[in-house]
Amino acid sequence: MYSYGEYAEWNRESREIPKILDFTTEINAKIGTEFGYVLHIKNGKGERLEYKIDHPPFIEDGKIRPPFTGEQFIRTNDFEFYLGDCIWEPLEDKLGKWELTTYYQGKVVAHKIFELK
């Protein structure tokens, strides 16, 4: 992990990593605030990372939304991976503890807890 905290707006369609604005785990939450961490992975081409973003309980489609999970294919031997989220409306149900975890071959390789206030 080479950076974590609040980032500039991220273009999810781009391969560019967002620019770090502040190294912190305490996020002053506003709609549109981007937060998370960046990993630099060497010699992992062809491997996969799995991730989980555990968040405060909020309602989506009438149900409490489970943690966000997914996987990322490592495309090169010198790969940067951004794991994070952007705060959306309504703000009130996004406040609290957000726990971001990245796994490689079932083992935790990165973990950070952010407090959105």
The first five atom37 places (N, CA, C, CB, O) and aatype in JSON, in Angstrom:
{
  "aatype": [12, 18, 15, 18, 7, 6, 18, 0, 6, 17, 2, 1, 6, 15, 1, 6, 9, 14, 11, 9, 10, 3, 13, 16, 16, 6, 9, 2, 0, 11, 9, 7, 16, 6, 13, 7, 18, 19, 10, 8, 9, 11, 2, 7, 11, 7, 6, 1, 10, 6, 18, 11, 9, 3, 8, 14, 14, 13, 9, 6, 3, 7, 11, 9, 1, 14, 14, 13, 16, 7, 6, 5, 13, 9, 1, 16, 2, 3, 13, 6, 13, 18, 10, 7, 3, 4, 9, 17, 6, 14, 10, 6, 3, 11, 10, 7, 11, 17, 6, 10, 16, 16, 18, 18, 5, 7, 11, 19, 19, 0, 8, 11, 9, 13, 6, 10, 11],
  "atom_mask": [
    [1, 1, 1, 1, 1],
    [1, 1, 1, 1, 1],
    [1, 1, 1, 1, 1],
    [1, 1, 1, 1, 1],
    [1, 1, 1, 0, 1],
    [1, 1, 1, 1, 1],
    [1, 1, 1, 1, 1],
    [1, 1, 1, 1, 1],
    [1, 1, 1, 1, 1],
    [1, 1, 1, 1, 1],
    [1, 1, 1, 1, 1],
    [1, 1, 1, 1, 1],
    [1, 1, 1, 1, 1],
    [1, 1, 1, 1, 1],
    [1, 1, 1, 1, 1],
    [1, 1, 1, 1, 1],
    [1, 1, 1, 1, 1],
    [1, 1, 1, 1, 1],
    [1, 1, 1, 1, 1],
    [1, 1, 1, 1, 1],
    [1, 1, 1, 1, 1],
    [1, 1, 1, 1, 1],
    [1, 1, 1, 1, 1],
    [1, 1, 1, 1, 1],
    [1, 1, 1, 1, 1],
    [1, 1, 1, 1, 1],
    [1, 1, 1, 1, 1],
    [1, 1, 1, 1, 1],
    [1, 1, 1, 1, 1],
    [1, 1, 1, 1, 1],
    [1, 1, 1, 1, 1],
    [1, 1, 1, 0, 1],
    [1, 1, 1, 1, 1],
    [1, 1, 1, 1, 1],
    [1, 1, 1, 1, 1],
    [1, 1, 1, 0, 1],
    [1, 1, 1, 1, 1],
    [1, 1, 1, 1, 1],
    [1, 1, 1, 1, 1],
    [1, 1, 1, 1, 1],
    [1, 1, 1, 1, 1],
    [1, 1, 1, 1, 1],
    [1, 1, 1, 1, 1],
    [1, 1, 1, 0, 1],
    [1, 1, 1, 1, 1],
    [1, 1, 1, 0, 1],
    [1, 1, 1, 1, 1],
    [1, 1, 1, 1, 1],
    [1, 1, 1, 1, 1],
    [1, 1, 1, 1, 1],
    [1, 1, 1, 1, 1],
    [1, 1, 1, 1, 1],
    [1, 1, 1, 1, 1],
    [1, 1, 1, 1, 1],
    [1, 1, 1, 1, 1],
    [1, 1, 1, 1, 1],
    [1, 1, 1, 1, 1],
    [1, 1, 1, 1, 1],
    [1, 1, 1, 1, 1],
    [1, 1, 1, 1, 1],
    [1, 1, 1, 1, 1],
    [1, 1, 1, 0, 1],
    [1, 1, 1, 1, 1],
    [1, 1, 1, 1, 1],
    [1, 1, 1, 1, 1],
    [1, 1, 1, 1, 1],
    [1, 1, 1, 1, 1],
    [1, 1, 1, 1, 1],
    [1, 1, 1, 1, 1],
    [1, 1, 1, 0, 1],
    [1, 1, 1, 1, 1],
    [1, 1, 1, 1, 1],
    [1, 1, 1, 1, 1],
    [1, 1, 1, 1, 1],
    [1, 1, 1, 1, 1],
    [1, 1, 1, 1, 1],
    [1, 1, 1, 1, 1],
    [1, 1, 1, 1, 1],
    [1, 1, 1, 1, 1],
    [1, 1, 1, 1, 1],
    [1, 1, 1, 1, 1],
    [1, 1, 1, 1, 1],
    [1, 1, 1, 1, 1],
    [1, 1, 1, 0, 1],
    [1, 1, 1, 1, 1],
    [1, 1, 1, 1, 1],
    [1, 1, 1, 1, 1],
    [1, 1, 1, 1, 1],
    [1, 1, 1, 1, 1],
    [1, 1, 1, 1, 1],
    [1, 1, 1, 1, 1],
    [1, 1, 1, 1, 1],
    [1, 1, 1, 1, 1],
    [1, 1, 1, 1, 1],
    [1, 1, 1, 1, 1],
    [1, 1, 1, 0, 1],
    [1, 1, 1, 1, 1],
    [1, 1, 1, 1, 1],
    [1, 1, 1, 1, 1],
    [1, 1, 1, 1, 1],
    [1, 1, 1, 1, 1],
    [1, 1, 1, 1, 1],
    [1, 1, 1, 1, 1],
    [1, 1, 1, 1, 1],
    [1, 1, 1, 1, 1],
    [1, 1, 1, 0, 1],
    [1, 1, 1, 1, 1],
    [1, 1, 1, 1, 1],
    [1, 1, 1, 1, 1],
    [1, 1, 1, 1, 1],
    [1, 1, 1, 1, 1],
    [1, 1, 1, 1, 1],
    [1, 1, 1, 1, 1],
    [1, 1, 1, 1, 1],
    [1, 1, 1, 1, 1],
    [1, 1, 1, 1, 1],
    [1, 1, 1, 1, 1]
  ],
  "atom_positions": [
    [[0.87, -1.16, 0.0], [0.0, 0.0, 0.0], [0.92, 1.23, 0.0], [-0.99, 0.0, 1.25], [1.75, 1.39, 0.89]],
    [[0.76, 2.07, -0.98], [1.61, 3.25, -0.98], [0.86, 4.54, -0.73], [2.32, 3.34, -2.29], [1.49, 5.58, -0.51]],
    [[-0.47, 4.5, -0.74], [-1.22, 5.68, -0.32], [-2.61, 5.25, 0.14], [-1.32, 6.71, -1.48], [-3.13, 4.22, -0.27]],
    [[-3.18, 6.08, 1.0], [-4.55, 5.85, 1.48], [-5.1, 7.18, 1.96], [-4.59, 4.79, 2.63], [-4.35, 8.06, 2.38]],
    [[-6.4, 7.32, 1.9], [-7.02, 8.53, 2.39], [-8.04, 9.08, 1.43], [0.0, 0.0, 0.0], [-8.8, 8.34, 0.81]],
    [[-8.06, 10.42, 1.33], [-8.99, 11.1, 0.44], [-8.3, 11.37, -0.9], [-9.51, 12.42, 1.08], [-7.14, 11.8, -0.94]],
    [[-9.02, 11.13, -1.98], [-8.49, 11.27, -3.33], [-9.31, 12.26, -4.14], [-8.45, 9.91, -4.05], [-10.45, 12.58, -3.79]],
    [[-8.7, 12.74, -5.22], [-9.42, 13.55, -6.2], [-10.45, 12.66, -6.88], [-8.45, 14.2, -7.24], [-10.37, 11.43, -6.8]],
    [[-11.41, 13.27, -7.54], [-12.44, 12.5, -8.25], [-11.78, 11.49, -9.18], [-13.37, 13.44, -9.05], [-10.82, 11.8, -9.88]],
    [[-12.32, 10.27, -9.18], [-11.75, 9.17, -9.97], [-12.63, 8.89, -11.17], [-11.59, 7.9, -9.12], [-13.85, 8.74, -11.05]],
    [[-12.01, 8.81, -12.33], [-12.7, 8.42, -13.55], [-12.64, 6.89, -13.64], [-12.06, 9.1, -14.82], [-11.6, 6.33, -13.98]],
    [[-13.74, 6.23, -13.34], [-13.77, 4.77, -13.3], [-13.54, 4.12, -14.66], [-15.09, 4.31, -12.74], [-13.27, 2.92, -14.73]],
    [[-13.66, 4.88, -15.72], [-13.42, 4.35, -17.07], [-11.94, 4.4, -17.45], [-14.24, 5.14, -18.1], [-11.54, 3.79, -18.44]],
    [[-11.15, 5.1, -16.67], [-9.73, 5.28, -16.96], [-8.9, 4.27, -16.17], [-9.28, 6.72, -16.63], [-9.33, 3.76, -15.14]],
    [[-7.71, 3.98, -16.67], [-6.77, 3.14, -15.92], [-5.91, 3.97, -14.98], [-5.88, 2.34, -16.88], [-5.13, 3.42, -14.19]],
    [[-6.07, 5.28, -15.05], [-5.29, 6.18, -14.19], [-5.78, 6.08, -12.75], [-5.39, 7.64, -14.69], [-6.98, 6.0, -12.49]],
    [[-4.84, 6.08, -11.82], [-5.15, 6.07, -10.4], [-5.46, 7.51, -9.97], [-3.95, 5.46, -9.56], [-4.78, 8.44, -10.42]],
    [[-6.47, 7.71, -9.11], [-6.77, 9.08, -8.68], [-5.62, 9.67, -7.86], [-8.07, 9.12, -7.86], [-4.82, 8.94, -7.27]],
    [[-5.54, 10.97, -7.83], [-4.49, 11.69, -7.11], [-4.86, 11.79, -5.63], [-4.27, 13.09, -7.71], [-5.99, 12.15, -5.28]],
    [[-3.9, 11.46, -4.76], [-4.12, 11.57, -3.32], [-4.21, 13.04, -2.93], [-2.98, 10.85, -2.54], [-3.39, 13.86, -3.36]],
    [[-5.2, 13.38, -2.1], [-5.36, 14.74, -1.59], [-4.92, 14.85, -0.13], [-6.81, 15.18, -1.72], [-4.36, 15.86, 0.28]],
    [[-5.17, 13.76, 0.65], [-4.86, 13.8, 2.08], [-4.68, 12.38, 2.6], [-5.97, 14.54, 2.86], [-5.58, 11.55, 2.45]],
    [[-3.53, 12.1, 3.21], [-3.31, 10.82, 3.86], [-4.03, 10.84, 5.2], [-1.78, 10.51, 4.04], [-3.61, 11.53, 6.12]],
    [[-5.13, 10.08, 5.29], [-5.94, 10.08, 6.52], [-6.87, 8.87, 6.52], [-6.76, 11.4, 6.63], [-7.16, 8.29, 5.48]],
    [[-7.32, 8.5, 7.7], [-8.37, 7.49, 7.81], [-9.67, 8.12, 8.31], [-7.93, 6.36, 8.75], [-10.69, 7.45, 8.4]],
    [[-9.62, 9.42, 8.65], [-10.82, 10.15, 9.05], [-11.24, 11.04, 7.89], [-10.56, 11.0, 10.35], [-10.54, 11.98, 7.53]],
    [[-12.39, 10.72, 7.32], [-12.87, 11.4, 6.13], [-13.99, 12.36, 6.5], [-13.35, 10.38, 5.07], [-15.0, 11.95, 7.06]],
    [[-13.81, 13.64, 6.18], [-14.88, 14.62, 6.35], [-15.84, 14.44, 5.17], [-14.32, 16.11, 6.43], [-15.6, 14.94, 4.07]],
    [[-16.91, 13.73, 5.42], [-17.79, 13.26, 4.36], [-18.62, 14.37, 3.75], [-18.71, 12.19, 4.89], [-19.28, 15.15, 4.44]],
    [[-18.57, 14.42, 2.42], [-19.44, 15.28, 1.61], [-19.8, 14.45, 0.39], [-18.73, 16.66, 1.21], [-19.07, 13.53, 0.01]],
    [[-20.92, 14.77, -0.22], [-21.3, 14.07, -1.44], [-20.18, 14.25, -2.47], [-22.67, 14.6, -2.0], [-19.73, 15.37, -2.72]],
    [[-19.73, 13.15, -3.04], [-18.67, 13.19, -4.04], [-17.28, 12.95, -3.5], [0.0, 0.0, 0.0], [-16.34, 12.82, -4.29]],
    [[-17.1, 12.89, -2.17], [-15.78, 12.63, -1.61], [-15.34, 11.22, -1.97], [-15.79, 12.83, -0.07], [-16.09, 10.26, -1.79]],
    [[-14.12, 11.1, -2.47], [-13.53, 9.82, -2.87], [-12.51, 9.42, -1.81], [-12.85, 9.92, -4.3], [-11.71, 10.25, -1.38]],
    [[-12.53, 8.16, -1.38], [-11.6, 7.68, -0.37], [-11.24, 6.23, -0.64], [-12.19, 7.85, 1.05], [-12.0, 5.5, -1.29]],
    [[-10.09, 5.8, -0.13], [-9.66, 4.41, -0.32], [-8.16, 4.29, -0.2], [0.0, 0.0, 0.0], [-7.51, 5.06, 0.51]],
    [[-7.6, 3.29, -0.91], [-6.15, 3.09, -0.9], [-5.66, 2.56, -2.24], [-5.74, 2.13, 0.22], [-6.44, 2.06, -3.05]],
    [[-4.35, 2.7, -2.44], [-3.71, 2.24, -3.67], [-2.63, 1.23, -3.32], [-3.11, 3.43, -4.48], [-1.81, 1.45, -2.43]],
    [[-2.66, 0.11, -4.03], [-1.63, -0.92, -3.89], [-0.74, -0.9, -5.13], [-2.26, -2.33, -3.68], [-1.21, -0.67, -6.24]],
    [[0.54, -1.16, -4.92], [1.48, -1.33, -6.03], [1.89, -2.8, -6.01], [2.74, -0.36, -5.91], [2.49, -3.27, -5.05]],
    [[1.56, -3.51, -7.08], [1.78, -4.95, -7.14], [2.84, -5.25, -8.18], [0.46, -5.71, -7.47], [2.73, -4.84, -9.33]],
    [[3.87, -5.96, -7.76], [4.96, -6.33, -8.67], [4.91, -7.83, -8.93], [6.33, -5.92, -8.08], [4.63, -8.62, -8.04]],
    [[5.19, -8.2, -10.17], [5.31, -9.59, -10.6], [4.06, -10.42, -10.34], [6.48, -10.24, -9.92], [4.15, -11.59, -9.95]],
    [[2.9, -9.82, -10.54], [1.64, -10.53, -10.32], [0.83, -10.77, -11.58], [0.0, 0.0, 0.0], [-0.31, -11.21, -11.51]],
    [[1.4, -10.47, -12.73], [0.65, -10.58, -13.99], [-0.04, -11.93, -14.1], [1.59, -10.36, -15.19], [0.56, -12.98, -13.89]],
    [[-1.33, -11.86, -14.45], [-2.12, -13.08, -14.62], [-2.81, -13.56, -13.36], [0.0, 0.0, 0.0], [-3.64, -14.47, -13.41]],
    [[-2.47, -12.99, -12.22], [-3.09, -13.37, -10.95], [-4.35, -12.53, -10.72], [-2.09, -13.2, -9.77], [-4.64, -11.61, -11.49]],
    [[-5.09, -12.85, -9.65], [-6.29, -12.11, -9.3], [-6.23, -11.64, -7.86], [-7.54, -12.97, -9.52], [-5.68, -12.31, -6.99]],
    [[-6.79, -10.47, -7.63], [-7.02, -9.97, -6.28], [-8.52, -10.04, -6.03], [-6.47, -8.5, -6.1], [-9.32, -9.84, -6.95]],
    [[-8.89, -10.31, -4.82], [-10.29, -10.21, -4.41], [-10.38, -9.08, -3.4], [-10.83, -11.58, -3.81], [-9.42, -8.79, -2.7]],
    [[-11.55, -8.45, -3.32], [-11.7, -7.34, -2.38], [-13.09, -7.34, -1.76], [-11.42, -6.01, -3.07], [-14.04, -7.91, -2.28]],
    [[-13.14, -6.65, -0.61], [-14.42, -6.47, 0.08], [-14.43, -5.07, 0.69], [-14.64, -7.57, 1.19], [-13.45, -4.64, 1.29]],
    [[-15.55, -4.39, 0.52], [-15.76, -3.09, 1.16], [-16.97, -3.24, 2.07], [-15.97, -1.93, 0.1], [-18.11, -3.32, 1.61]],
    [[-16.69, -3.28, 3.37], [-17.76, -3.39, 4.36], [-18.11, -1.98, 4.8], [-17.34, -4.3, 5.58], [-17.22, -1.21, 5.15]],
    [[-19.38, -1.64, 4.78], [-19.83, -0.27, 4.98], [-20.95, -0.22, 6.01], [-20.31, 0.34, 3.65], [-21.5, -1.26, 6.39]],
    [[-21.29, 0.99, 6.48], [-22.44, 1.12, 7.37], [-23.7, 0.6, 6.68], [-22.63, 2.6, 7.82], [-23.79, 0.64, 5.45]],
    [[-24.67, 0.12, 7.45], [-25.89, -0.4, 6.82], [-26.69, 0.71, 6.14], [-26.76, -1.1, 7.86], [-27.01, 1.73, 6.75]],
    [[-27.0, 0.49, 4.88], [-27.9, 1.41, 4.17], [-28.82, 0.59, 3.29], [-27.1, 2.46, 3.33], [-28.51, -0.54, 2.91]],
    [[-29.96, 1.18, 2.96], [-31.01, 0.49, 2.21], [-30.79, 0.69, 0.71], [-32.41, 0.99, 2.63], [-30.56, 1.81, 0.25]],
    [[-30.88, -0.41, -0.03], [-30.82, -0.37, -1.49], [-31.88, -1.35, -1.99], [-29.37, -0.73, -2.03], [-31.87, -2.52, -1.62]],
    [[-32.76, -0.88, -2.82], [-33.86, -1.7, -3.35], [-34.68, -2.33, -2.22], [-33.3, -2.8, -4.26], [-35.12, -3.48, -2.33]],
    [[-34.88, -1.57, -1.14], [-35.72, -2.02, -0.04], [-35.05, -2.98, 0.93], [0.0, 0.0, 0.0], [-35.69, -3.45, 1.86]],
    [[-33.77, -3.28, 0.73], [-33.04, -4.21, 1.6], [-31.73, -3.57, 2.05], [-32.77, -5.56, 0.87], [-31.19, -2.68, 1.39]],
    [[-31.21, -4.05, 3.19], [-29.9, -3.59, 3.64], [-28.86, -4.13, 2.68], [-29.6, -4.05, 5.12], [-28.81, -5.33, 2.41]],
    [[-28.02, -3.25, 2.16], [-27.02, -3.61, 1.15], [-25.89, -4.39, 1.81], [-26.47, -2.35, 0.45], [-25.3, -3.91, 2.78]],
    [[-25.57, -5.59, 1.3], [-24.42, -6.34, 1.84], [-23.11, -5.66, 1.43], [-24.45, -7.82, 1.34], [-23.12, -4.74, 0.61]],
    [[-21.98, -6.1, 1.99], [-20.7, -5.53, 1.59], [-20.49, -5.65, 0.08], [-19.55, -6.22, 2.35], [-20.97, -6.58, -0.56]],
    [[-19.75, -4.68, -0.47], [-19.36, -4.75, -1.87], [-18.2, -5.74, -1.98], [-18.97, -3.33, -2.44], [-17.26, -5.68, -1.19]],
    [[-18.27, -6.64, -2.94], [-17.18, -7.59, -3.16], [-16.88, -7.68, -4.65], [-17.55, -8.99, -2.59], [-17.71, -7.32, -5.49]],
    [[-15.7, -8.15, -4.96], [-15.35, -8.31, -6.36], [-13.94, -8.82, -6.52], [0.0, 0.0, 0.0], [-13.28, -9.2, -5.55]],
    [[-13.49, -8.83, -7.77], [-12.13, -9.25, -8.04], [-11.52, -8.38, -9.12], [-12.08, -10.73, -8.46], [-12.23, -7.78, -9.92]],
    [[-10.21, -8.32, -9.11], [-9.45, -7.53, -10.09], [-8.37, -8.41, -10.69], [-8.84, -6.25, -9.43], [-7.57, -9.0, -9.96]],
    [[-8.34, -8.51, -11.99], [-7.3, -9.24, -12.71], [-6.07, -8.34, -12.8], [-7.79, -9.67, -14.13], [-6.17, -7.17, -13.16]],
    [[-4.91, -8.88, -12.48], [-3.66, -8.13, -12.54], [-3.12, -8.23, -13.96], [-2.6, -8.66, -11.49], [-2.73, -9.31, -14.41]],
    [[-3.11, -7.1, -14.67], [-2.8, -7.1, -16.1], [-1.32, -7.0, -16.44], [-3.51, -5.97, -16.74], [-0.91, -7.39, -17.53]],
    [[-0.52, -6.47, -15.51], [0.9, -6.28, -15.8], [1.73, -6.66, -14.59], [1.19, -4.81, -16.21], [1.19, -6.85, -13.49]],
    [[3.05, -6.78, -14.78], [3.95, -7.09, -13.67], [4.28, -5.88, -12.8], [5.22, -7.69, -14.2], [4.95, -6.02, -11.78]],
    [[3.83, -4.71, -13.21], [4.0, -3.49, -12.43], [2.62, -2.81, -12.41], [5.13, -2.53, -13.05], [2.35, -1.93, -13.22]],
    [[1.77, -3.24, -11.48], [0.34, -2.92, -11.52], [-0.05, -2.08, -10.32], [-0.49, -4.2, -11.57], [0.38, -2.36, -9.2]],
    [[-0.88, -1.06, -10.54], [-1.45, -0.27, -9.46], [-2.94, -0.58, -9.36], [-1.21, 1.25, -9.7], [-3.64, -0.66, -10.37]],
    [[-3.41, -0.76, -8.14], [-4.8, -1.1, -7.89], [-5.38, -0.14, -6.87], [-4.94, -2.56, -7.39], [-4.88, -0.02, -5.75]],
    [[-6.44, 0.55, -7.27], [-7.15, 1.45, -6.36], [-8.41, 0.76, -5.86], [-7.5, 2.8, -7.07], [-9.22, 0.29, -6.65]],
    [[-8.57, 0.71, -4.54], [-9.8, 0.22, -3.94], [-10.38, 1.36, -3.12], [-9.54, -1.05, -3.05], [-9.74, 1.86, -2.2]],
    [[-11.59, 1.75, -3.45], [-12.2, 2.84, -2.72], [-13.65, 3.03, -3.12], [0.0, 0.0, 0.0], [-14.23, 2.22, -3.85]],
    [[-14.2, 4.11, -2.64], [-15.58, 4.44, -2.96], [-15.74, 5.95, -2.95], [-16.56, 3.77, -1.96], [-14.86, 6.68, -2.5]],
    [[-16.86, 6.38, -3.46], [-17.22, 7.79, -3.54], [-18.56, 7.94, -2.81], [-17.3, 8.3, -5.04], [-19.47, 7.13, -3.01]],
    [[-18.68, 8.95, -2.0], [-19.9, 9.12, -1.2], [-21.02, 9.69, -2.07], [-19.63, 10.06, 0.01], [-20.83, 10.66, -2.8]],
    [[-22.2, 9.06, -1.97], [-23.36, 9.47, -2.74], [-24.52, 9.75, -1.79], [-23.75, 8.38, -3.77], [-24.45, 9.46, -0.6]],
    [[-25.59, 10.32, -2.34], [-26.77, 10.65, -1.54], [-27.57, 9.4, -1.2], [-27.65, 11.65, -2.28], [-27.58, 8.45, -1.97]],
    [[-28.24, 9.39, -0.06], [-28.17, 10.39, 1.0], [-26.91, 10.2, 1.85], [-29.43, 10.3, 1.89], [-26.49, 9.07, 2.09]],
    [[-26.33, 11.27, 2.27], [-25.09, 11.26, 3.03], [-25.23, 10.56, 4.38], [-24.6, 12.67, 3.24], [-24.33, 9.84, 4.8]],
    [[-26.34, 10.78, 5.06], [-26.5, 10.34, 6.45], [-26.28, 8.84, 6.63], [-27.88, 10.7, 6.94], [-25.7, 8.43, 7.64]],
    [[-26.72, 8.01, 5.69], [-26.56, 6.56, 5.89], [-25.2, 6.04, 5.43], [-27.66, 5.82, 5.15], [-24.96, 4.83, 5.49]],
    [[-24.31, 6.92, 4.98], [-22.96, 6.52, 4.58], [-21.94, 6.83, 5.67], [-22.56, 7.23, 3.28], [-20.78, 6.41, 5.58]],
    [[-22.36, 7.55, 6.7], [-21.45, 7.93, 7.78], [-21.15, 6.73, 8.67], [-22.04, 9.06, 8.62], [-22.0, 5.87, 8.87]],
    [[-19.92, 6.68, 9.19], [-19.52, 5.59, 10.07], [-18.29, 4.88, 9.53], [0.0, 0.0, 0.0], [-17.5, 5.43, 8.76]],
    [[-18.14, 3.62, 9.96], [-16.94, 2.84, 9.65], [-17.06, 2.14, 8.29], [-16.68, 1.81, 10.74], [-18.04, 1.45, 8.02]],
    [[-16.05, 2.33, 7.45], [-15.9, 1.64, 6.17], [-14.61, 0.84, 6.24], [-15.89, 2.64, 4.94], [-13.54, 1.4, 6.48]],
    [[-14.71, -0.46, 6.05], [-13.55, -1.34, 6.16], [-13.23, -1.92, 4.79], [-13.81, -2.49, 7.19], [-14.04, -2.64, 4.21]],
    [[-12.04, -1.6, 4.26], [-11.62, -2.04, 2.93], [-10.54, -3.1, 3.09], [-11.11, -0.85, 2.08], [-9.56, -2.9, 3.81]],
    [[-10.72, -4.24, 2.4], [-9.79, -5.35, 2.51], [-9.51, -5.92, 1.13], [-10.33, -6.44, 3.45], [-10.42, -6.08, 0.32]],
    [[-8.24, -6.21, 0.86], [-7.84, -6.86, -0.38], [-7.17, -8.19, -0.03], [-6.87, -5.94, -1.21], [-6.38, -8.28, 0.91]],
    [[-7.51, -9.22, -0.81], [-7.02, -10.57, -0.59], [-6.25, -11.06, -1.82], [-8.18, -11.52, -0.26], [-6.61, -10.75, -2.96]],
    [[-5.21, -11.83, -1.57], [-4.47, -12.52, -2.63], [-4.33, -13.97, -2.19], [-3.06, -11.85, -2.9], [-3.77, -14.26, -1.14]],
    [[-4.85, -14.86, -3.01], [-4.85, -16.3, -2.71], [-5.43, -16.56, -1.32], [-3.43, -16.87, -2.81], [-4.9, -17.37, -0.56]],
    [[-6.52, -15.87, -1.01], [-7.24, -16.09, 0.24], [-6.64, -15.42, 1.46], [0.0, 0.0, 0.0], [-7.2, -15.51, 2.55]],
    [[-5.5, -14.74, 1.31], [-4.85, -14.09, 2.44], [-4.99, -12.58, 2.33], [-3.35, -14.48, 2.52], [-4.94, -12.02, 1.24]],
    [[-5.16, -11.92, 3.48], [-5.27, -10.47, 3.5], [-3.91, -9.87, 3.16], [-5.76, -9.97, 4.89], [-2.9, -10.17, 3.8]],
    [[-3.89, -9.0, 2.14], [-2.65, -8.3, 1.77], [-2.75, -6.8, 2.02], [-2.32, -8.56, 0.3], [-1.73, -6.11, 2.05]],
    [[-3.96, -6.3, 2.21], [-4.14, -4.89, 2.54], [-5.46, -4.73, 3.28], [-4.11, -4.0, 1.27], [-6.45, -5.39, 2.97]],
    [[-5.44, -3.85, 4.27], [-6.64, -3.63, 5.08], [-6.56, -2.23, 5.67], [-6.78, -4.72, 6.2], [-5.53, -1.84, 6.21]],
    [[-7.65, -1.5, 5.57], [-7.68, -0.15, 6.15], [-9.12, 0.16, 6.55], [-7.14, 0.93, 5.13], [-10.06, -0.18, 5.84]],
    [[-9.27, 0.81, 7.72], [-10.58, 1.24, 8.21], [-10.64, 2.76, 8.13], [-10.83, 0.73, 9.68], [-9.77, 3.47, 8.63]],
    [[-11.71, 3.25, 7.47], [-11.95, 4.68, 7.35], [-13.18, 5.04, 8.15], [-12.13, 5.1, 5.86], [-14.17, 4.3, 8.17]],
    [[-13.12, 6.17, 8.82], [-14.26, 6.68, 9.58], [-14.8, 7.9, 8.83], [-13.85, 7.05, 11.06], [-14.12, 8.92, 8.73]],
    [[-16.02, 7.79, 8.31], [-16.65, 8.91, 7.61], [-17.47, 9.7, 8.61], [-17.54, 8.41, 6.43], [-18.37, 9.16, 9.26]],
    [[-17.16, 10.98, 8.72], [-17.82, 11.85, 9.7], [-18.56, 12.97, 9.01], [-16.8, 12.44, 10.69], [-19.18, 13.81, 9.66]]
  ]
}
